[in-house]
Every structure is written in structure tokens, then in C-alpha cells.
Amino acid sequence: MPDLVPHIPDHETADDAAMAFDQLGRRISLLQAAIEGLAAERGNMPDYTDTLGDMDARLSGIGQQLNAIGNRPAMKLSPAAMTDELQRLAVEARAEDKKSLSEARNALVRALGQVDGIVLRARAMQDQRRRLVQAATGGLVAGILLWSVLPGAIARSLPESWGVPQWMAERTLGCEDDGCVVAVAEDAK
């Protein structure tokens, strides 16, 4: 079996060992200074315990909110299932809107029918008034004509011995004495 440790002469080993110990002492001193420096720096570091506690509380709250969102039924749907659900809900919403529009249209038609009925009644009343005025005017004109013609015709149809035409003439002229009638009769001859 070969020798794994190289053979070093004795006089070199004593000097090398002293140098190695010296180097090791320097390294240990350097490490000790570094550790002391880190300890000193750590003593001067601010205390982040409260800030880290607040951050932890916030992160816990956010985690709970994310869990609540993740547990919602919509988050468990696949995109295809969500699309189908949205389409179904849209059809339902449109059906409700269509029903509302139909009801509004029917109400509008009823209201317009009522307005048309009111307008037709108003026109019928105007026509009725116009016809009533025409009938009254026609009746008045007919009455005037009859009143002007009929008494004379009736008076002439009565026997002459009654003297109705002369009596009517006297009343019309305002002469009720016998002289007026004689003068009119003589003028007529």
C-alpha cells in the first residue's frame, strides 16, 4: 500500500509547522475580530419585531381572503362551465327584461287606448253639440217662418164674419179704434 502522506524532511517540518501555527493564529484572530464585529453590529440593529408582526398579521389576513375567494363556487368552475353559466344567466336576465318590456308595452297600449277613447268621446260630444246647435237653429228658423206665415193663413181661413184679419192688422199697427181700420180699408180700395 502506498504512503498517502508525503515524506517531508525533519528540519523543514519544524519551520513549516511554526509558520502554519502562526498563520492559524492569525486566521483565528481575524475570525474572532469578524465575529466580534458582527456581534457589535447586531447590537446596533433596529428591532423589527413589531413591523414583522404587523406584516405577518396582514399576510395572514390576505391568505384568509384568498382562501375565501378560492372557496367560492365560481373559482371552482372551469372556463367552459363558467361560459355556460354566464350564458344561462344572460338568457334569464334577457327573459326578465323581455317580460318587463312586454308588460310596459301592454300598459302603454292600454293607456293609448284610454286616450283614444277620451279623444273619441270628446269628438262625439263636439259633433253632438254641433248637431244640437244646428237643430236648434233650424228649429228657430222654422219657428220664425211658421210664426210669420201660419197666423195669416189661419186668419184667412176663418170665416170673414169674425173679422180676424182686420183685428190682427189693428193690433199690428197699434190702432184699436174703428177709425184706423176704416182708413186702412178705404186705402185698400
Secondary structure, DSSP 8 states (H G I E B T S, - for coil): ---SS----HHHHHHHHHHHHHHHHHHHHHHHHHHHHHHHHHHHS---HHHHHHHHHHHHHHHHHHHHHHTSHHHHS-HHHHHHHHHHHHHHHHHHHHHHHHHHHHHHHHHHHHHHHHHHHHHHHHHHHHHHHHHHHHHHHHHHHHHHHHHHHHHHHS-GGG-HHHHHHHHHHT--SHHHHHHHHHHH-
